[in-house]
């Protein structure tokens, strides 16, 4: 943590060079080499090829994807859901390659991959020193989105430190080397400080983070999806602007789309109301790239009825 108690920035230690961390260094070194040397279209084929192996080597994850899609879109034809799941798993494999691209590509090469849509509101808010809660989704190419923002409006990403310190150091380096900064997810005071002084805070409220500090509101077809109440807290306390933004891949390029500012839509001092507005906005973003959202996450694992076992919706998956 730095001196202003806002950003998270682990320092390198000689301890990271011990043999028990060699696998981490070797893995990231190999990833950096592959994404740097090979052309993008070959990287795309490799990434999606890795994902296509999921039915053989990650059967549990495949079952989770299918179950999530069944819960979220019960009216969708089964064959359509199966096709969507297959495509999503291929894109999940590509996420590894996209992480390497975001962390290791030089600026000139990265910019050739990105297109921008409606980024003017972010630039204007920056010029007016207005803090912005940039709500992104757990798109599989999330690292691409963060790097794309760094090209015109760097900001702060909410971050969960990795348990492996060498991995944590490399990951933080990759995410911050182009101008972005990180803030620990537990550092709410730091988040508010960022927003109040007119900076951008990337926030991802689309996962199930557990019962604590959460409400149960609709998300797609699930009426009682466990949803963080932090959105309303940050907006109420900072009076910040709010936009949704994510990038999705089409062909051999990514389009970062920023949506119009909509903080006025949030009811104040109403955790459930704010979560409902947020989920509705997130749904619209996900639908732009339905096959590229992180459906491998157990989004609906926490039950509103505390007497029910966590993850009961995912029991006995095959």
N, C-alpha and C positions, 0 to 999 in steps of 0.2 A: 504494500500500500504506500502511496506517495505522501509527501508532506502535507498536502491540502486535504488528506483523508477522503479523497474522492476516487481516484483511479487505482485499479489493481494492476500491479506490475512486478511479477516475481523476478528476482535477480538470479543470474547464473551462479552456480556453485560448482567447485571442482568435484564435489560429491556426485554430480550427475554423470561423471565419467567412469564411475565404478562399473564393473562387468554386468551387474544386474540391470543396468540401463542401456546396455549395448543394443539390445533388440529394438528399443525405441528409436535410438539414433539411426540404426541401420534401416528401419522401416521408413522413416521420414526421409532419409537420404536417398533411398531407392525411389520413393514417390517423387521427390524433387527432380531426380535425374530423368525419370520417365516423362513427366509432364513438360520438362524443359526441352527435351530432345525431339520428341515425337510431334507430328502435326496434329491439329485439333481433331480432324475427322477420324484419324486412327485412334486417338484417345477416346473419342465418343464410342467407337466400336468396342474398344477394350472395356470401358466402364460398363456399358450395357451388357457386354458379354459376361462380365463378372456377376451382374445382377441376375442374368438368366440362369445361373447355376443355383440360385436360391432354393428352388423346389427340391433339389437333390441334397443340399448341404445345410439348409436353414428352414426346415419344414415348419418349425414352430412359428417363425416370423411370417412365413407364408400364410399360415392359418390365422394369425392376428390381422394381417392385411385383409383377408377375405371377411373375417368377422366384423371388422370396423366398417367395411363398405356395406355389409349386410345391415348393420345397425343404423348407419347414417342414411342409406338409400334403399329402404325396404321395397319401394315400388319399382326400382330398377330391375330390368330383366336379368336373370341369373347369368346368362351367357355374356351380357354386357358387363356385369360386375367382374366376371372372370377375366375378360379381356382387359379391363381396367386394372385389375390386380396384377396381371402379367406385365403390363406396361410399367406399372408403378415399381415393381421389383427390379426391372431393368434400370429404371431411373435411380433406384436406391444404390445400385452398384456404381452408377455414374457419379454419385455424390462423392465418392472417394476421390475420383479424378478431379472433380470440380473444386474440392478442398485444396488439392495440390495446385491447381491453376490460380486460385485466389491468393494463396500464400507465396507462391514461388515465381509466377510469371512477372516479367518486367512490365512497366507501365505501358510502353508503346504497344506491346503485344496484347495486353489485356484490353486496352481501349478499342482495339479492332474487333473485339468480340461482343461489345456492349452497345445497345441502342437505348435511348432515353425517351420517356413519354411523360409529359406534364410535370417536369421538375421545377418549373418556374415558381410554384407556391413555396417550395422549400427555400429557394434562393431569396425570395422576397422576405420571408419570415426571418431568415438569417440576417438580412440587411437591416431589418427592424429590431434586431436583438430580442426576438420573441422565442422563448423556449418551445420546443416541439417534441411531443411524444410520437415517435415514428413507430407505428405498430406494424411489425412484419409477421409473417407466418413461418412456421417450421417447414418451409419449402425445402426440398432436398438440396437445392442449390443456394442455400442461405448464405454460405460463405461468399458466393459470387455477388449476392446483393450487397453485403457489407462492403466488399472491396469496391463495387461500383459507386456506392455513396461516397467513398473516400476520394473519388476523382473530382468531385465538385462540392461536397458538403460533409466533411468528416464529422463524426460524432462519437457517442459513447454506447457501447454494447453492454447489456446486462449479462453477467458472466458467472458460471458456476466453476470454481477452480477444480482442476482434475486431481484425482487422488495420487497419481504418479507425478512426482515433482518435475522430472525431466520432460515428460509429455506436456505438463502444464506450462513449462517454460517455452517449449517450442510452439505450442498452440497460441499462447499469448503473443509471442514474437510474430507469428504468421498473421494474426488478426490486427496487430497494431503497427506494423512496419510501414504502412502507407498513410498514416495519419490518424487512424481511428484509435480510440482508447477504450479501456474496459473498466467496468464498475461491478464490484461483487454484488450478487443478487440479494444478499442480506443487508446491504448498505443503503437502506431507504433514505436516510438523511443525505447521503451523497447524491442519490438520484434527484431528490428535490432541489438540491443545490445546483445541479447541472441545469435543470429546467428553469429555475428562477433567474439564473444569470444569462439565459438566452441561448443555450446550447441545445443540441439534439440528443435525445435518449432513445435508443432502439429497444423496443419492448415486445416480447412475444408471449401473449396471454392465451395461446390457442391449445396448450397442452393441459393434461390433468396433473396438477401439482399436489394433490392430496387435500384432505378435508380442512386443514388449518388455513384460515384466512381465505376461504372460498365460499361460493354460493352455488346453488344448483339451478341452472337455467337451460333453456333449449339450445342445442347445437346440432344443426341439421335435423334429423328425425328423432333424436334422443331428447326427450323433454326435460330430463334431470341430469344434464352433463355437469360434472364438477368443474367450476370455472373460477379462476382467481378473482378476488375482489380488489386486487391492487390497482387495477385501471382507474376505478373511481377515486381511490385514495390519492393517487398521483395527480389526477386532473383537479380535484377539489383543492388540494393543498398548494398547487403551483400555479393554477389558472393558465396552464399551458395550452398551446394549439395542439391539435391531434390530426394526424394523417395516417392512412394505411399505405403500405408500399411493399412490393415484392417483385422479383424478377423471375421470369419463366423462360425456358428454352424453347425455341422454335427453329428447327433446322440446325444450322451451325452458328446461331447467335442467340443472345439473351436480351430481352427488353425489360428494363427497369421502369415500371409504371408507378407513379406517385398519384394518389387520389386526392381530391379536393379536401381542404381542411373542414372538419365537422365537429369541433368541440361543443358547439351550441346544441348538438343533438343529445348530449349526455345530461340526464337528470342529476342534480346536485344532492349530495348526502344520501344517495340511494344506491347501495352496493349492487342489489339485484338489477335495478333498472339500468345502471351503467354497464353491467356485464351482458345484459340482453342486447343493448345497442352495439357493444363491442363484438359480440359473437355474430350478429347479423352482418356487420361490416367485414369481419374475417371470412365468413362464408362466401361473400361475393368475390373476395380475393382468391380464395382456394378454388372456386369454380372456374377461374381463368386458367388454371393449370392443375386440374383435378388429379391427373396422373403423376404430378410432381410434388405432392404434399406428403408428409411423413406418416403414412398410414401404418407403418410398422410399430408405432407407439400405441400403447393401450390407452387410447383417449378416454374410454368410458369405464375405467377400472374402479373408481371410487363411487360407492353407492350413496344415495341420499339417506336411505334407511341405514343407520349406523349398525344395526343388528345383522345386516347382510355382509357376507364375506367380501373383502376387497378383491376385485378381479373375477367375481362370480360370473360375469357375462362372458368370460373367456375360458371357462372351465371345460375340460374334455374336448379341446379342439384337436382336429385331425387334419 
